[in-house]
């Protein structure tokens, strides 16, 4: 599942957990331009890589990879080459782009929140395990 979020600035870490409920701040809704960009260029799964690709690594079962982006230069470093990037106000927002390999297709993305209760911000992704 691909997470593309616009969040208020700060340090963010990725975390996967088996807890079903998280209390935290949901991400801000991205503009239509930003949403359209990611629907076009960010693969929804490892089997649907459109060209050109983002600069993701090859990850293994249950691995997580996140890019925490706070400037257009950082965005350009991970985005597909030679594409027009959407305008994001990095003075107000942080962009998080990531991938999480679940090992098999038996999961459905439920929700995401940012926990700011500790000394760092943690992005919590909640998945539902499907039957069958």
ABEGO torsion letter per residue (X at the ends): XBBBBBBBBEBBBBBBBABABBBEBBBBBBBAAAAAAAAAABBABAABBBOBBBBBBBBBBGBBBBBBBABAAAAAAABBBGBBBBBBBAAABBBBBBBBBAGBAABBBABBBBBAABABBBBBBBBBBBBX
